[in-house]
Amino acid sequence: MAKDLSFEEFQERQFLHGLWLRGQGGQRADLRGLDLRSMSLGGVDLRQALLAGANLSGAHLSRADLRGADLSRCDLHLAELEQANLCGADLSWADLRQADLFEAQLNGCNLSKSDLRLTRFCGARLQGALLLWALCYQTDFRRGDLRDANFFGAKLMSANLSGAILLGANFSGVDTFGLSTQLRDGRSQKAVFAG
């Protein structure tokens, strides 16, 4: 059971985190395992914050800066992450079902073994992202930048890759049910297909 955190406590931790990021003392934000569902965190700067196992289901995180943050095993079900910056973040084992990551920045992030069912990555940048063994049922990658993304072992069942950039993406060992035409088009971009 995630522990509740008051808005005042969150503001205090965010203030100290800002000092830490600027090298002015403070303290790195440690929000692991906390319940943050009720907070509006749009535009918040939580770069490199520790959020593993936090409950952020339905949270408003649009335009948040979460670069390098540890969001592993987080509950982000139905979270709003439009245009958020998650470059280099750890989202492994996260629950991102039905989350909205429209035009989000996810270059180099780790989404391995995450639940991405019905997640919206439309127009998102996922260059070099790891999606190893991720569950991508009806996931929307339309017009996304998936260059060099690694989908090894992922389940891309009925996912939408229309207009996505697939150059160098690795689809080895992927369950591609319902994707044959889209991936056939992707072959011309020199994506890797095997297994």
C-alpha positions in Angstrom: 0.0 0.0 0.0 1.5 3.3 -1.1 1.9 6.0 1.6 0.1 9.3 1.1 2.1 12.5 0.8 0.6 15.9 1.4 1.0 18.6 -1.2 3.0 20.7 1.3 5.4 17.8 1.9 5.8 17.3 -1.8 6.6 21.0 -2.3 9.2 20.8 0.4 10.9 17.8 -1.2 10.7 19.5 -4.6 12.4 22.6 -3.3 15.2 20.6 -1.7 15.5 18.6 -5.0 15.9 21.8 -6.9 18.8 22.9 -4.7 20.3 19.4 -5.1 20.1 19.7 -8.9 21.8 23.1 -8.8 24.6 21.8 -6.5 23.5 24.1 -3.7 23.0 21.4 -1.0 19.4 20.3 -0.7 18.5 16.6 -1.1 17.6 14.4 -4.0 13.9 13.8 -4.1 13.0 10.3 -2.8 9.4 9.6 -3.5 9.7 5.8 -3.8 6.5 3.9 -3.0 4.5 7.1 -2.3 0.9 7.8 -3.4 1.0 10.9 -5.7 -2.3 10.3 -7.5 -4.1 13.4 -6.3 -1.4 15.9 -7.2 -1.1 18.0 -10.4 2.5 17.7 -11.4 2.4 19.3 -14.8 5.7 21.0 -15.7 7.4 19.8 -12.5 11.2 19.4 -12.5 12.0 15.9 -11.1 15.1 15.1 -13.1 16.9 12.2 -11.5 14.3 11.8 -8.8 13.7 8.4 -7.1 10.1 7.4 -7.8 10.3 3.6 -8.0 7.1 1.9 -7.0 5.2 5.3 -6.7 1.5 5.4 -7.4 1.0 8.0 -10.2 -2.1 6.5 -11.7 -4.1 9.2 -13.4 -1.5 11.8 -12.5 -1.2 15.0 -14.5 2.5 15.1 -15.6 2.2 17.0 -18.9 5.5 18.8 -19.8 7.1 17.4 -16.6 10.9 17.1 -16.7 11.7 13.5 -15.6 15.0 13.0 -17.3 17.0 10.2 -15.7 14.3 9.6 -13.1 13.8 6.1 -11.6 10.2 5.3 -12.4 10.6 1.5 -12.3 7.6 -0.4 -11.2 5.5 2.8 -11.0 1.8 2.7 -11.5 1.3 5.2 -14.3 -2.0 3.8 -15.5 -4.1 6.5 -17.2 -1.3 9.1 -16.5 -1.1 12.3 -18.6 2.4 12.6 -19.8 1.9 14.7 -23.0 5.2 16.4 -24.0 6.9 15.2 -20.9 10.7 14.7 -21.0 11.6 11.2 -19.9 14.9 10.8 -21.7 17.1 8.3 -20.0 14.4 7.5 -17.4 14.0 4.0 -16.0 10.4 2.8 -16.7 11.1 -0.9 -16.5 8.2 -3.0 -15.1 6.0 0.2 -15.1 2.3 0.0 -15.6 1.6 2.5 -18.4 -1.7 1.1 -19.5 -3.8 3.8 -21.3 -1.2 6.5 -20.4 -0.9 9.4 -22.8 2.6 10.2 -23.9 1.7 12.3 -27.0 4.9 13.9 -28.3 6.8 12.9 -25.2 10.6 12.6 -25.2 11.7 9.1 -24.3 15.1 8.8 -26.0 17.3 6.2 -24.3 14.7 5.3 -21.7 14.2 1.8 -20.4 10.6 0.5 -20.9 11.6 -3.2 -20.6 8.9 -5.5 -19.3 6.5 -2.6 -19.0 2.7 -2.9 -19.6 2.0 -0.6 -22.5 -1.5 -1.8 -23.4 -3.5 0.9 -25.2 -0.7 3.5 -24.4 -0.5 6.5 -26.7 3.0 7.3 -28.0 1.8 9.2 -31.0 4.5 11.6 -32.2 6.8 10.5 -29.3 10.6 10.2 -29.6 11.9 6.8 -28.6 15.3 6.8 -30.2 17.4 4.1 -28.6 14.7 3.2 -26.1 14.6 -0.4 -24.7 11.3 -2.1 -24.9 12.5 -5.6 -24.2 9.6 -8.0 -23.5 7.2 -5.1 -23.2 3.5 -5.7 -23.6 2.3 -3.5 -26.5 -1.2 -4.6 -27.2 -3.0 -1.9 -29.3 -0.2 0.6 -28.4 -0.2 3.7 -30.6 3.2 4.5 -32.0 1.9 6.5 -34.9 4.4 9.0 -36.3 6.8 8.1 -33.5 10.6 8.2 -33.9 11.7 4.6 -33.1 15.1 4.8 -34.6 17.4 2.2 -32.9 14.7 1.2 -30.4 15.0 -2.4 -29.2 11.8 -4.4 -29.1 13.4 -7.8 -28.6 10.9 -10.3 -27.3 8.1 -7.6 -27.1 4.5 -8.4 -27.8 3.4 -5.9 -30.5 -0.1 -7.3 -30.9 -2.3 -5.0 -33.1 0.0 -2.0 -32.3 -0.2 0.9 -34.6 3.2 1.9 -36.3 1.8 4.0 -39.1 4.2 6.7 -40.2 6.7 5.7 -37.5 10.5 6.0 -38.2 11.9 2.5 -37.8 15.4 2.9 -39.0 17.7 0.6 -37.1 14.9 -0.6 -34.8 15.3 -4.2 -33.5 12.2 -6.4 -33.8 13.9 -9.7 -33.2 11.8 -12.3 -31.5 8.7 -10.0 -31.5 5.1 -11.3 -31.5 3.8 -9.3 -34.4 0.2 -10.4 -34.6 -1.7 -7.9 -36.6 1.4 -6.0 -37.7 2.5 -7.8 -40.9 1.8 -4.9 -43.3 3.3 -2.2 -41.1 6.5 -4.1 -40.4 6.8 -5.1 -44.0 6.9 -1.4 -44.8 9.4 -0.9 -42.0 11.8 -3.3 -43.6 12.6 -0.7 -46.2 13.9 1.5 -43.4 16.5 -1.2 -42.5 14.9 -2.3 -39.3 16.2 -5.6 -37.9 13.8 -8.6 -38.1 14.7 -12.1 -37.0 13.3 -14.9 -35.0 
